[in-house]
Amino acid sequence: MAKTTLGEYIRNLRNKRDIGVRELGRLVDVSGVHISSIEKDKNTPSPELLRKIAVILDTDVDKLQAMANQVDPEVIEVIKKSPSAVPNFLRSAKGLTKAQWQELEKTALKMSKKKV
């Protein structure tokens, strides 16, 4: 089974929401031709454009960015603040289950709200 490309995924989401190529382009401030080239995997959208597309198509921007082999600029800033801690943490956590990741995320959110 072939893996769905970013362009195919965006096209499927757009079609499910009954939004035309030109309409999606208008909604995210690009041409319909540009959306078409993205859906044909001829162009990769910028992180900013992916964010706009995710909002309009009501989907997870992180999933789109992963499919585009991109990292959210906000995540890059976190890595820059702790250039060795973040990669070390991710390497140590790579074997966690989905449930463990969810629990870790909840804990991190609680910790960030308790900043001193």
N, CA, C and O atoms as a printed pandas DataFrame, in Angstrom:
     atom_number atom_name residue_name chain_id  residue_number  x_coord  y_coord  z_coord
0              1         N          MET        A               1    0.844   -1.183    0.000
1              2        CA          MET        A               1    0.000    0.000    0.000
2              3         C          MET        A               1    0.889    1.246    0.000
3              4         O          MET        A               1    1.777    1.379    0.842
4              5         N          ALA        A               2    0.652    2.134   -0.924
5              6        CA          ALA        A               2    1.452    3.353   -1.049
6              7         C          ALA        A               2    1.070    4.347    0.045
7              8         O          ALA        A               2   -0.092    4.465    0.434
8              9         N          LYS        A               3    2.082    5.048    0.522
9             10        CA          LYS        A               3    1.862    6.064    1.547
10            11         C          LYS        A               3    1.255    7.302    0.897
11            12         O          LYS        A               3    1.665    7.709   -0.189
12            13         N          THR        A               4    0.279    7.892    1.569
13            14        CA          THR        A               4   -0.368    9.107    1.060
14            15         C          THR        A               4    0.614   10.266    1.140
15            16         O          THR        A               4    1.256   10.482    2.168
16            17         N          THR        A               5    0.721   11.007    0.046
17            18        CA          THR        A               5    1.602   12.172    0.036
18            19         C          THR        A               5    0.889   13.366    0.669
19            20         O          THR        A               5   -0.322   13.341    0.889
20            21         N          LEU        A               6    1.658   14.402    0.954
21            22        CA          LEU        A               6    1.086   15.622    1.508
22            23         C          LEU        A               6    0.027   16.182    0.559
23            24         O          LEU        A               6   -1.068   16.543    0.991
24            25         N          GLY        A               7    0.350   16.253   -0.716
25            26        CA          GLY        A               7   -0.589   16.795   -1.690
26            27         C          GLY        A               7   -1.891   16.004   -1.756
27            28         O          GLY        A               7   -2.977   16.582   -1.796
28            29         N          GLU        A               8   -1.774   14.689   -1.767
29            30        CA          GLU        A               8   -2.969   13.835   -1.794
30            31         C          GLU        A               8   -3.806   14.040   -0.530
31            32         O          GLU        A               8   -5.035   14.094   -0.585
32            33         N          TYR        A               9   -3.125   14.153    0.593
33            34        CA          TYR        A               9   -3.815   14.332    1.866
34            35         C          TYR        A               9   -4.589   15.646    1.880
35            36         O          TYR        A               9   -5.748   15.685    2.293
36            37         N          ILE        A              10   -3.945   16.723    1.425
37            38        CA          ILE        A              10   -4.614   18.022    1.372
38            39         C          ILE        A              10   -5.793   17.969    0.399
39            40         O          ILE        A              10   -6.871   18.474    0.712
40            41         N          ARG        A              11   -5.603   17.369   -0.766
41            42        CA          ARG        A              11   -6.686   17.264   -1.754
42            43         C          ARG        A              11   -7.866   16.485   -1.178
43            44         O          ARG        A              11   -9.018   16.879   -1.360
44            45         N          ASN        A              12   -7.583   15.376   -0.482
45            46        CA          ASN        A              12   -8.663   14.580    0.112
46            47         C          ASN        A              12   -9.432   15.372    1.158
47            48         O          ASN        A              12  -10.662   15.326    1.192
48            49         N          LEU        A              13   -8.714   16.100    2.014
49            50        CA          LEU        A              13   -9.375   16.932    3.022
50            51         C          LEU        A              13  -10.222   18.015    2.367
51            52         O          LEU        A              13  -11.356   18.264    2.777
52            53         N          ARG        A              14   -9.661   18.653    1.349
53            54        CA          ARG        A              14  -10.377   19.731    0.640
54            55         C          ARG        A              14  -11.647   19.181    0.000
55            56         O          ARG        A              14  -12.710   19.795    0.093
56            57         N          ASN        A              15  -11.536   18.026   -0.649
57            58        CA          ASN        A              15  -12.712   17.429   -1.298
58            59         C          ASN        A              15  -13.776   17.013   -0.283
59            60         O          ASN        A              15  -14.970   17.167   -0.537
60            61         N          LYS        A              16  -13.345   16.485    0.865
61            62        CA          LYS        A              16  -14.303   16.093    1.911
62            63         C          LYS        A              16  -15.098   17.288    2.414
63            64         O          LYS        A              16  -16.255   17.153    2.811
64            65         N          ARG        A              17  -14.472   18.451    2.396
65            66        CA          ARG        A              17  -15.135   19.674    2.866
66            67         C          ARG        A              17  -15.802   20.439    1.731
67            68         O          ARG        A              17  -16.329   21.535    1.924
68            69         N          ASP        A              18  -15.767   19.836    0.539
69            70        CA          ASP        A              18  -16.414   20.416   -0.645
70            71         C          ASP        A              18  -15.932   21.851   -0.913
71            72         O          ASP        A              18  -16.722   22.764   -1.151
72            73         N          ILE        A              19  -14.608   22.006   -0.864
73            74        CA          ILE        A              19  -13.983   23.296   -1.140
74            75         C          ILE        A              19  -13.209   23.162   -2.441
75            76         O          ILE        A              19  -12.422   22.228   -2.598
76            77         N          GLY        A              20  -13.416   24.067   -3.361
77            78        CA          GLY        A              20  -12.697   24.049   -4.626
78            79         C          GLY        A              20  -11.267   24.523   -4.465
79            80         O          GLY        A              20  -10.915   25.152   -3.467
80            81         N          VAL        A              21  -10.441   24.212   -5.466
81            82        CA          VAL        A              21   -9.036   24.608   -5.445
82            83         C          VAL        A              21   -8.908   26.131   -5.368
83            84         O          VAL        A              21   -8.152   26.657   -4.551
84            85         N          ARG        A              22   -9.643   26.823   -6.214
85            86        CA          ARG        A              22   -9.569   28.291   -6.204
86            87         C          ARG        A              22  -10.078   28.871   -4.892
87            88         O          ARG        A              22   -9.532   29.848   -4.379
88            89         N          GLU        A              23  -11.133   28.255   -4.353
89            90        CA          GLU        A              23  -11.675   28.756   -3.084
90            91         C          GLU        A              23  -10.662   28.587   -1.956
91            92         O          GLU        A              23  -10.469   29.502   -1.155
92            93         N          LEU        A              24  -10.014   27.422   -1.886
93            94        CA          LEU        A              24   -8.999   27.217   -0.852
94            95         C          LEU        A              24   -7.861   28.214   -1.035
95            96         O          LEU        A              24   -7.364   28.785   -0.063
96            97         N          GLY        A              25   -7.452   28.419   -2.280
97            98        CA          GLY        A              25   -6.405   29.406   -2.540
98            99         C          GLY        A              25   -6.796   30.786   -2.037
99           100         O          GLY        A              25   -6.002   31.476   -1.397
100          101         N          ARG        A              26   -8.023   31.178   -2.332
101          102        CA          ARG        A              26   -8.512   32.489   -1.886
102          103         C          ARG        A              26   -8.524   32.574   -0.361
103          104         O          ARG        A              26   -8.160   33.604    0.208
104          105         N          LEU        A              27   -8.937   31.505    0.295
105          106        CA          LEU        A              27   -9.034   31.491    1.748
106          107         C          LEU        A              27   -7.674   31.566    2.449
107          108         O          LEU        A              27   -7.576   32.026    3.587
108          109         N          VAL        A              28   -6.621   31.105    1.747
109          110        CA          VAL        A              28   -5.280   31.119    2.351
110          111         C          VAL        A              28   -4.349   32.106    1.647
111          112         O          VAL        A              28   -3.136   32.078    1.855
112          113         N          ASP        A              29   -4.918   32.974    0.817
113          114        CA          ASP        A              29   -4.177   34.059    0.167
114          115         C          ASP        A              29   -3.112   33.607   -0.827
115          116         O          ASP        A              29   -2.041   34.207   -0.909
116          117         N          VAL        A              30   -3.405   32.551   -1.577
117          118        CA          VAL        A              30   -2.546   32.146   -2.693
118          119         C          VAL        A              30   -3.452   31.822   -3.877
119          120         O          VAL        A              30   -4.675   31.797   -3.737
120          121         N          SER        A              31   -2.866   31.579   -5.024
121          122        CA          SER        A              31   -3.676   31.256   -6.197
122          123         C          SER        A              31   -4.133   29.803   -6.164
123          124         O          SER        A              31   -3.536   28.958   -5.497
124          125         N          GLY        A              32   -5.197   29.539   -6.895
125          126        CA          GLY        A              32   -5.654   28.162   -7.053
126          127         C          GLY        A              32   -4.603   27.317   -7.749
127          128         O          GLY        A              32   -4.485   26.121   -7.483
128          129         N          VAL        A              33   -3.841   27.935   -8.640
129          130        CA          VAL        A              33   -2.758   27.234   -9.336
130          131         C          VAL        A              33   -1.712   26.755   -8.326
131          132         O          VAL        A              33   -1.188   25.648   -8.439
132          133         N          HIS        A              34   -1.418   27.608   -7.338
133          134        CA          HIS        A              34   -0.447   27.228   -6.309
134          135         C          HIS        A              34   -0.972   26.044   -5.493
135          136         O          HIS        A              34   -0.226   25.104   -5.219
136          137         N          ILE        A              35   -2.241   26.085   -5.107
137          138        CA          ILE        A              35   -2.841   24.958   -4.371
138          139         C          ILE        A              35   -2.773   23.698   -5.224
139          140         O          ILE        A              35   -2.428   22.626   -4.725
140          141         N          SER        A              36   -3.097   23.821   -6.493
141          142        CA          SER        A              36   -3.044   22.674   -7.395
142          143         C          SER        A              36   -1.642   22.080   -7.463
143          144         O          SER        A              36   -1.484   20.860   -7.454
144          145         N          SER        A              37   -0.631   22.933   -7.530
145          146        CA          SER        A              37    0.745   22.418   -7.606
146          147         C          SER        A              37    1.152   21.738   -6.300
147          148         O          SER        A              37    1.934   20.788   -6.311
148          149         N          ILE        A              38    0.628   22.220   -5.183
149          150        CA          ILE        A              38    0.878   21.560   -3.894
150          151         C          ILE        A              38    0.213   20.190   -3.887
151          152         O          ILE        A              38    0.818   19.202   -3.472
152          153         N          GLU        A              39   -1.030   20.133   -4.345
153          154        CA          GLU        A              39   -1.769   18.870   -4.350
154          155         C          GLU        A              39   -1.151   17.850   -5.311
155          156         O          GLU        A              39   -1.323   16.644   -5.130
156          157         N          LYS        A              40   -0.445   18.322   -6.317
157          158        CA          LYS        A              40    0.249   17.430   -7.261
158          159         C          LYS        A              40    1.675   17.139   -6.788
159          160         O          LYS        A              40    2.449   16.490   -7.491
160          161         N          ASP        A              41    2.011   17.620   -5.598
161          162        CA          ASP        A              41    3.328   17.440   -4.986
162          163         C          ASP        A              41    4.453   18.031   -5.832
163          164         O          ASP        A              41    5.580   17.538   -5.815
164          165         N          LYS        A              42    4.133   19.091   -6.569
165          166        CA          LYS        A              42    5.153   19.802   -7.341
166          167         C          LYS        A              42    5.802   20.897   -6.517
167          168         O          LYS        A              42    6.954   21.254   -6.766
168          169         N          ASN        A              43    5.084   21.440   -5.536
169          170        CA          ASN        A              43    5.585   22.475   -4.634
170          171         C          ASN        A              43    5.275   22.078   -3.202
171          172         O          ASN        A              43    4.262   21.439   -2.920
172          173         N          THR        A              44    6.169   22.469   -2.305
173          174        CA          THR        A              44    5.941   22.258   -0.877
174          175         C          THR        A              44    5.586   23.600   -0.259
175          176         O          THR        A              44    6.334   24.566   -0.410
176          177         N          PRO        A              45    4.461   23.674    0.431
177          178        CA          PRO        A              45    4.069   24.948    1.048
178          179         C          PRO        A              45    4.985   25.327    2.201
179          180         O          PRO        A              45    5.586   24.466    2.844
180          181         N          SER        A              46    5.084   26.623    2.451
181          182        CA          SER        A              46    5.846   27.128    3.593
182          183         C          SER        A              46    5.135   26.715    4.879
183          184         O          SER        A              46    3.952   26.375    4.856
184          185         N          PRO        A              47    5.857   26.746    6.003
185          186        CA          PRO        A              47    5.196   26.450    7.276
186          187         C          PRO        A              47    3.997   27.367    7.539
187          188         O          PRO        A              47    2.979   26.927    8.073
188          189         N          GLU        A              48    4.125   28.635    7.162
189          190        CA          GLU        A              48    3.019   29.576    7.355
190          191         C          GLU        A              48    1.801   29.178    6.519
191          192         O          GLU        A              48    0.674   29.202    7.014
192          193         N          LEU        A              49    2.021   28.817    5.266
193          194        CA          LEU        A              49    0.910   28.403    4.403
194          195         C          LEU        A              49    0.300   27.101    4.904
195          196         O          LEU        A              49   -0.921   26.942    4.874
196          197         N          LEU        A              50    1.127   26.169    5.363
197          198        CA          LEU        A              50    0.590   24.922    5.919
198          199         C          LEU        A              50   -0.311   25.200    7.108
199          200         O          LEU        A              50   -1.349   24.561    7.272
200          201         N          ARG        A              51    0.090   26.160    7.941
201          202        CA          ARG        A              51   -0.726   26.520    9.104
202          203         C          ARG        A              51   -2.086   27.043    8.645
203          204         O          ARG        A              51   -3.115   26.662    9.202
204          205         N          LYS        A              52   -2.099   27.914    7.632
205          206        CA          LYS        A              52   -3.359   28.454    7.113
206          207         C          LYS        A              52   -4.226   27.346    6.526
207          208         O          LYS        A              52   -5.434   27.308    6.762
208          209         N          ILE        A              53   -3.616   26.451    5.767
209          210        CA          ILE        A              53   -4.361   25.336    5.174
210          211         C          ILE        A              53   -4.952   24.455    6.271
211          212         O          ILE        A              53   -6.105   24.035    6.176
212          213         N          ALA        A              54   -4.175   24.178    7.300
213          214        CA          ALA        A              54   -4.653   23.345    8.413
214          215         C          ALA        A              54   -5.867   23.963    9.081
215          216         O          ALA        A              54   -6.815   23.255    9.422
216          217         N          VAL        A              55   -5.850   25.275    9.272
217          218        CA          VAL        A              55   -6.978   25.962    9.912
218          219         C          VAL        A              55   -8.218   25.840    9.033
219          220         O          VAL        A              55   -9.291   25.484    9.522
220          221         N          ILE        A              56   -8.081   26.131    7.743
221          222        CA          ILE        A              56   -9.237   26.086    6.839
222          223         C          ILE        A              56   -9.783   24.670    6.708
223          224         O          ILE        A              56  -10.998   24.470    6.670
224          225         N          LEU        A              57   -8.883   23.681    6.638
225          226        CA          LEU        A              57   -9.329   22.302    6.451
226          227         C          LEU        A              57   -9.558   21.572    7.772
227          228         O          LEU        A              57   -9.846   20.375    7.786
228          229         N          ASP        A              58   -9.427   22.306    8.890
229          230        CA          ASP        A              58   -9.686   21.770   10.225
230          231         C          ASP        A              58   -8.915   20.469   10.468
231          232         O          ASP        A              58   -9.490   19.425   10.779
232          233         N          THR        A              59   -7.598   20.574   10.313
233          234        CA          THR        A              59   -6.742   19.415   10.533
234          235         C          THR        A              59   -5.536   19.824   11.365
235          236         O          THR        A              59   -5.311   21.011   11.604
236          237         N          ASP        A              60   -4.780   18.859   11.797
237          238        CA          ASP        A              60   -3.625   19.070   12.669
238          239         C          ASP        A              60   -2.438   19.599   11.865
239          240         O          ASP        A              60   -1.928   18.914   10.979
240          241         N          VAL        A              61   -2.008   20.809   12.175
241          242        CA          VAL        A              61   -0.884   21.423   11.459
242          243         C          VAL        A              61    0.389   20.611   11.648
243          244         O          VAL        A              61    1.204   20.531   10.729
244          245         N          ASP        A              62    0.579   20.009   12.813
245          246        CA          ASP        A              62    1.785   19.224   13.048
246          247         C          ASP        A              62    1.844   18.013   12.118
247          248         O          ASP        A              62    2.921   17.627   11.664
248          249         N          LYS        A              63    0.694   17.422   11.838
249          250        CA          LYS        A              63    0.665   16.287   10.908
250          251         C          LYS        A              63    1.059   16.757    9.506
251          252         O          LYS        A              63    1.849   16.101    8.827
252          253         N          LEU        A              64    0.508   17.890    9.078
253          254        CA          LEU        A              64    0.865   18.416    7.763
254          255         C          LEU        A              64    2.355   18.728    7.688
255          256         O          LEU        A              64    3.011   18.416    6.695
256          257         N          GLN        A              65    2.887   19.344    8.739
257          258        CA          GLN        A              65    4.302   19.691    8.733
258          259         C          GLN        A              65    5.176   18.438    8.723
259          260         O          GLN        A              65    6.215   18.418    8.063
260          261         N          ALA        A              66    4.776   17.412    9.432
261          262        CA          ALA        A              66    5.532   16.153    9.407
262          263         C          ALA        A              66    5.512   15.546    8.010
263          264         O          ALA        A              66    6.529   15.048    7.527
264          265         N          MET        A              67    4.351   15.592    7.365
265          266        CA          MET        A              67    4.250   15.060    6.006
266          267         C          MET        A              67    5.109   15.857    5.026
267          268         O          MET        A              67    5.573   15.319    4.021
268          269         N          ALA        A              68    5.317   17.128    5.320
269          270        CA          ALA        A              68    6.132   18.005    4.466
270          271         C          ALA        A              68    7.602   17.990    4.896
271          272         O          ALA        A              68    8.415   18.732    4.344
272          273         N          ASN        A              69    7.945   17.153    5.873
273          274        CA          ASN        A              69    9.307   17.110    6.423
274          275         C          ASN        A              69    9.746   18.482    6.926
275          276         O          ASN        A              69   10.878   18.910    6.703
276          277         N          GLN        A              70    8.831   19.157    7.604
277          278        CA          GLN        A              70    9.111   20.474    8.162
278          279         C          GLN        A              70    8.954   20.431    9.674
279          280         O          GLN        A              70    8.265   19.577   10.230
280          281         N          VAL        A              71    9.615   21.376   10.313
281          282        CA          VAL        A              71    9.486   21.538   11.755
282          283         C          VAL        A              71    8.900   22.924   11.999
283          284         O          VAL        A              71    9.359   23.910   11.422
284          285         N          ASP        A              72    7.901   22.991   12.840
285          286        CA          ASP        A              72    7.255   24.255   13.169
286          287         C          ASP        A              72    8.294   25.244   13.688
287          288         O          ASP        A              72    9.109   24.890   14.540
288          289         N          PRO        A              73    8.276   26.472   13.191
289          290        CA          PRO        A              73    9.225   27.479   13.681
290          291         C          PRO        A              73    9.207   27.648   15.205
291          292         O          PRO        A              73   10.242   27.935   15.807
292          293         N          GLU        A              74    8.058   27.474   15.820
293          294        CA          GLU        A              74    7.961   27.557   17.278
294          295         C          GLU        A              74    8.779   26.447   17.938
295          296         O          GLU        A              74    9.421   26.665   18.966
296          297         N          VAL        A              75    8.749   25.259   17.341
297          298        CA          VAL        A              75    9.520   24.131   17.870
298          299         C          VAL        A              75   11.014   24.395   17.697
299          300         O          VAL        A              75   11.810   24.060   18.575
300          301         N          ILE        A              76   11.389   24.985   16.588
301          302        CA          ILE        A              76   12.795   25.319   16.344
302          303         C          ILE        A              76   13.304   26.272   17.428
303          304         O          ILE        A              76   14.433   26.139   17.900
304          305         N          GLU        A              77   12.466   27.230   17.815
305          306        CA          GLU        A              77   12.867   28.169   18.871
306          307         C          GLU        A              77   13.077   27.445   20.197
307          308         O          GLU        A              77   13.996   27.783   20.942
308          309         N          VAL        A              78   12.242   26.458   20.501
309          310        CA          VAL        A              78   12.410   25.675   21.732
310          311         C          VAL        A              78   13.742   24.932   21.680
311          312         O          VAL        A              78   14.475   24.891   22.668
312          313         N          ILE        A              79   14.048   24.351   20.536
313          314        CA          ILE        A              79   15.304   23.615   20.383
314          315         C          ILE        A              79   16.492   24.558   20.532
315          316         O          ILE        A              79   17.489   24.201   21.159
316          317         N          LYS        A              80   16.396   25.756   19.961
317          318        CA          LYS        A              80   17.497   26.728   20.060
318          319         C          LYS        A              80   17.774   27.127   21.508
319          320         O          LYS        A              80   18.919   27.393   21.876
320          321         N          LYS        A              81   16.727   27.166   22.323
321          322        CA          LYS        A              81   16.901   27.551   23.738
322          323         C          LYS        A              81   17.599   26.443   24.530
323          324         O          LYS        A              81   18.294   26.714   25.510
324          325         N          SER        A              82   17.407   25.193   24.096
325          326        CA          SER        A              82   18.034   24.048   24.773
326          327         C          SER        A              82   18.585   23.091   23.714
327          328         O          SER        A              82   18.049   21.998   23.531
328          329         N          PRO        A              83   19.650   23.494   23.018
329          330        CA          PRO        A              83   20.107   22.733   21.851
330          331         C          PRO        A              83   20.531   21.298   22.114
331          332         O          PRO        A              83   20.442   20.470   21.208
332          333         N          SER        A              84   20.983   20.975   23.303
333          334        CA          SER        A              84   21.323   19.575   23.551
334          335         C          SER        A              84   20.254   18.872   24.378
335          336         O          SER        A              84   20.073   17.661   24.244
336          337         N          ALA        A              85   19.544   19.602   25.227
337          338        CA          ALA        A              85   18.538   18.982   26.092
338          339         C          ALA        A              85   17.373   18.405   25.293
339          340         O          ALA        A              85   16.911   17.300   25.579
340          341         N          VAL        A              86   16.896   19.148   24.292
341          342        CA          VAL        A              86   15.725   18.687   23.538
342          343         C          VAL        A              86   16.038   17.403   22.762
343          344         O          VAL        A              86   15.297   16.429   22.891
344          345         N          PRO        A              87   17.107   17.367   21.965
345          346        CA          PRO        A              87   17.402   16.117   21.263
346          347         C          PRO        A              87   17.679   14.948   22.208
347          348         O          PRO        A              87   17.254   13.822   21.947
348          349         N          ASN        A              88   18.396   15.215   23.313
349          350        CA          ASN        A              88   18.657   14.148   24.290
350          351         C          ASN        A              88   17.355   13.621   24.883
351          352         O          ASN        A              88   17.182   12.413   25.045
352          353         N          PHE        A              89   16.440   14.534   25.206
353          354        CA          PHE        A              89   15.146   14.124   25.742
354          355         C          PHE        A              89   14.391   13.264   24.724
355          356         O          PHE        A              89   13.859   12.211   25.074
356          357         N          LEU        A              90   14.346   13.706   23.481
357          358        CA          LEU        A              90   13.616   12.963   22.461
358          359         C          LEU        A              90   14.226   11.576   22.233
359          360         O          LEU        A              90   13.503   10.597   22.048
360          361         N          ARG        A              91   15.535   11.501   22.247
361          362        CA          ARG        A              91   16.179   10.185   22.089
362          363         C          ARG        A              91   15.831    9.261   23.248
363          364         O          ARG        A              91   15.591    8.070   23.048
364          365         N          SER        A              92   15.803    9.807   24.454
365          366        CA          SER        A              92   15.496    8.969   25.619
366          367         C          SER        A              92   14.032    8.553   25.649
367          368         O          SER        A              92   13.689    7.542   26.261
368          369         N          ALA        A              93   13.166    9.325   24.995
369          370        CA          ALA        A              93   11.731    9.032   25.018
370          371         C          ALA        A              93   11.239    8.301   23.775
371          372         O          ALA        A              93   10.040    8.062   23.638
372          373         N          LYS        A              94   12.138    7.946   22.873
373          374        CA          LYS        A              94   11.697    7.388   21.584
374          375         C          LYS        A              94   10.938    6.067   21.694
375          376         O          LYS        A              94   10.191    5.714   20.781
376          377         N          GLY        A              95   11.109    5.344   22.772
377          378        CA          GLY        A              95   10.424    4.064   22.916
378          379         C          GLY        A              95    9.083    4.138   23.632
379          380         O          GLY        A              95    8.457    3.109   23.887
380          381         N          LEU        A              96    8.640    5.338   23.953
381          382        CA          LEU        A              96    7.378    5.476   24.685
382          383         C          LEU        A              96    6.179    5.089   23.829
383          384         O          LEU        A              96    6.196    5.262   22.610
384          385         N          THR        A              97    5.153    4.571   24.466
385          386        CA          THR        A              97    3.907    4.257   23.772
386          387         C          THR        A              97    3.110    5.543   23.558
387          388         O          THR        A              97    3.448    6.589   24.112
388          389         N          LYS        A              98    2.071    5.459   22.766
389          390        CA          LYS        A              98    1.217    6.626   22.534
390          391         C          LYS        A              98    0.614    7.111   23.856
391          392         O          LYS        A              98    0.554    8.314   24.110
392          393         N          ALA        A              99    0.176    6.182   24.684
393          394        CA          ALA        A              99   -0.411    6.548   25.988
394          395         C          ALA        A              99    0.629    7.230   26.873
395          396         O          ALA        A              99    0.313    8.191   27.575
396          397         N          GLN        A             100    1.853    6.742   26.843
397          398        CA          GLN        A             100    2.904    7.358   27.639
398          399         C          GLN        A             100    3.221    8.769   27.133
399          400         O          GLN        A             100    3.463    9.669   27.938
400          401         N          TRP        A             101    3.224    8.971   25.823
401          402        CA          TRP        A             101    3.440   10.309   25.260
402          403         C          TRP        A             101    2.339   11.259   25.707
403          404         O          TRP        A             101    2.605   12.413   26.043
404          405         N          GLN        A             102    1.103   10.770   25.711
405          406        CA          GLN        A             102   -0.023   11.608   26.134
406          407         C          GLN        A             102    0.125   11.995   27.603
407          408         O          GLN        A             102   -0.128   13.140   27.977
408          409         N          GLU        A             103    0.532   11.048   28.425
409          410        CA          GLU        A             103    0.735   11.327   29.850
410          411         C          GLU        A             103    1.885   12.310   30.039
411          412         O          GLU        A             103    1.805   13.209   30.877
412          413         N          LEU        A             104    2.938   12.143   29.273
413          414        CA          LEU        A             104    4.081   13.049   29.345
414          415         C          LEU        A             104    3.680   14.461   28.924
415          416         O          LEU        A             104    4.110   15.441   29.533
416          417         N          GLU        A             105    2.864   14.560   27.895
417          418        CA          GLU        A             105    2.387   15.872   27.445
418          419         C          GLU        A             105    1.564   16.547   28.535
419          420         O          GLU        A             105    1.732   17.741   28.784
420          421         N          LYS        A             106    0.677   15.799   29.188
421          422        CA          LYS        A             106   -0.124   16.355   30.281
422          423         C          LYS        A             106    0.776   16.862   31.410
423          424         O          LYS        A             106    0.557   17.944   31.954
424          425         N          THR        A             107    1.778   16.075   31.746
425          426        CA          THR        A             107    2.707   16.462   32.808
426          427         C          THR        A             107    3.474   17.722   32.420
427          428         O          THR        A             107    3.633   18.625   33.241
428          429         N          ALA        A             108    3.947   17.792   31.189
429          430        CA          ALA        A             108    4.682   18.979   30.736
430          431         C          ALA        A             108    3.798   20.214   30.760
431          432         O          ALA        A             108    4.261   21.294   31.127
432          433         N          LEU        A             109    2.540   20.077   30.377
433          434        CA          LEU        A             109    1.618   21.218   30.416
434          435         C          LEU        A             109    1.418   21.700   31.850
435          436         O          LEU        A             109    1.404   22.903   32.111
436          437         N          LYS        A             110    1.263   20.753   32.781
437          438        CA          LYS        A             110    1.120   21.131   34.189
438          439         C          LYS        A             110    2.370   21.836   34.694
439          440         O          LYS        A             110    2.283   22.830   35.415
440          441         N          MET        A             111    3.532   21.318   34.313
441          442        CA          MET        A             111    4.791   21.913   34.752
442          443         C          MET        A             111    4.965   23.319   34.188
443          444         O          MET        A             111    5.457   24.206   34.886
444          445         N          SER        A             112    4.573   23.533   32.950
445          446        CA          SER        A             112    4.747   24.855   32.331
446          447         C          SER        A             112    3.796   25.887   32.947
447          448         O          SER        A             112    4.080   27.084   32.922
448          449         N          LYS        A             113    2.676   25.430   33.497
449          450        CA          LYS        A             113    1.735   26.347   34.154
450          451         C          LYS        A             113    2.216   26.716   35.547
451          452         O          LYS        A             113    1.756   27.708   36.113
452          453         N          LYS        A             114    3.141   25.932   36.114
453          454        CA          LYS        A             114    3.649   26.172   37.462
454          455         C          LYS        A             114    4.980   26.918   37.431
455          456         O          LYS        A             114    5.751   26.831   38.386
456          457         N          LYS        A             115    5.261   27.644   36.363
457          458        CA          LYS        A             115    6.539   28.355   36.269
458          459         C          LYS        A             115    6.727   29.272   37.463
459          460         O          LYS        A             115    5.793   29.932   37.917
460          461         N          VAL        A             116    7.936   29.298   37.953
461          462        CA          VAL        A             116    8.265   30.120   39.124
462          463         C          VAL        A             116    8.846   31.430   38.689
463          464         O          VAL        A             116    9.187   32.263   39.529
